[in-house]
Amino acid sequence: MESTISNLSTTTINIDSSKSVIRDVDFAEESKVSAKMSVLVETSTYALSQADSMQERLLDLKDGLSPKEQETLSYLPLGYSNRQIGLAMNIAEVTVKKTHEKRLRQTCGLGQNRNAFQGITPKRIF
């Protein structure tokens, strides 16, 4: 009888210990998920603010442009390359490139140096 009581006591202690470990693992998992979601929310908020900022800058760039030139600029925040813009608008890639160069020279005061336009955006416009 004493050995049965001892075995039951040991089993109860082991079960309680296992429950504690499971709760600790559950808490750690929830903490990880919470941290991940927090980072995703912050990243999304930053990305949206950058997209809004890009739209505002493009609106400034569009002043004084023809509708066709404005349309070429509207593809930039979508990450389109000059080739993709040309295909979407059924115009030559070089025409798209010249439109972007022209507007950059006007707004940024850049000279005729074509190298000044290399690497302007993360997806390289040219």
C-alpha positions as a printed Julia matrix, in Angstrom:
126×3 Matrix{Float64}:
  0.0    0.0     0.0
  2.82   2.41    0.86
  4.56   1.68   -2.41
  1.33   2.37   -4.32
  0.92   5.67   -2.48
  4.55   6.53   -3.2
  4.13   5.64   -6.89
  0.94   7.72   -7.12
  2.66  10.61   -5.4
  5.62  10.4    -7.8
  3.24  10.16  -10.76
  1.33  13.23   -9.56
  4.57  15.2    -9.21
  5.69  14.12  -12.68
  2.33  15.08  -14.19
  2.43  18.5   -12.52
  5.99  19.0   -13.77
  4.96  18.01  -17.31
  2.02  20.42  -17.19
  4.38  23.22  -16.15
  6.75  22.46  -19.03
  3.83  22.43  -21.48
  2.6   25.8   -20.17
  6.12  27.22  -20.51
  6.35  25.99  -24.12
  2.88  27.36  -24.9
  3.84  30.74  -23.43
  7.11  30.8   -25.38
  5.28  29.95  -28.62
  2.69  32.68  -28.03
  5.46  35.17  -27.23
  7.21  34.28  -30.49
  3.99  34.66  -32.5
  3.24  37.98  -30.8
  6.73  39.33  -31.55
  6.47  38.19  -35.17
  3.08  39.87  -35.61
  4.4   43.06  -34.04
  7.29  43.16  -36.51
  4.92  42.47  -39.42
  2.59  45.29  -38.35
  5.49  47.74  -38.02
  6.91  46.68  -41.38
  3.53  47.0   -43.09
  2.97  50.43  -41.58
  6.38  51.58  -42.81
  5.78  50.15  -46.29
  2.42  51.92  -46.54
  3.92  55.22  -45.44
  6.64  54.85  -48.08
  4.04  54.06  -50.75
  2.04  57.15  -49.78
  5.2   59.24  -49.9
  6.06  57.84  -53.34
  2.59  58.72  -54.62
  2.98  62.29  -53.37
  6.37  62.64  -55.03
  4.98  61.27  -58.29
  2.14  63.79  -58.2
  4.78  66.53  -57.9
  6.71  65.01  -60.81
  3.61  64.91  -63.03
  3.09  68.68  -63.05
  3.58  70.01  -66.59
  3.71  66.6   -68.27
  1.59  65.3   -71.09
 -0.95  62.55  -70.24
  1.32  59.94  -71.88
  4.32  61.1   -69.85
  2.2   61.05  -66.71
  1.12  57.5   -67.47
  4.74  56.34  -67.78
  5.48  57.77  -64.33
  2.42  56.1   -62.8
  4.03  52.68  -63.35
  7.11  53.5   -61.23
  5.64  52.88  -57.76
  4.45  49.51  -59.02
  8.08  48.52  -59.6
  7.81  48.24  -63.4
 11.01  48.36  -65.43
 11.29  50.6   -68.48
 10.78  47.55  -70.67
  7.61  46.54  -68.78
  6.25  50.09  -68.97
  6.96  50.2   -72.71
  5.18  46.89  -73.24
  2.18  47.97  -71.13
  1.87  51.26  -73.02
  2.9   49.93  -76.44
  5.82  52.36  -76.74
  9.55  51.87  -77.09
 11.63  51.23  -73.97
 13.97  54.07  -74.98
 11.01  56.48  -75.03
 10.15  55.54  -71.47
 13.77  56.01  -70.44
 13.98  59.43  -72.07
 10.75  60.53  -70.37
 12.15  59.56  -66.98
 15.52  61.22  -67.69
 13.81  64.4   -68.85
 11.66  64.65  -65.74
 14.56  63.89  -63.41
 16.64  66.62  -65.03
 13.78  69.09  -64.62
 12.98  68.26  -61.01
 16.41  67.41  -59.64
 18.41  69.89  -61.67
 20.61  67.09  -62.99
 22.74  67.76  -66.03
 23.02  65.76  -69.21
 25.28  63.16  -67.57
 23.47  59.87  -68.14
 25.49  58.18  -65.39
 23.8   60.43  -62.83
 20.6   58.47  -63.4
 22.02  55.03  -62.67
 20.66  53.44  -59.5
 18.09  56.14  -58.71
 15.6   53.63  -57.25
 16.02  50.2   -55.65
 14.64  48.56  -58.81
 16.77  50.74  -61.12
 14.65  52.78  -63.45
 17.21  52.63  -66.26
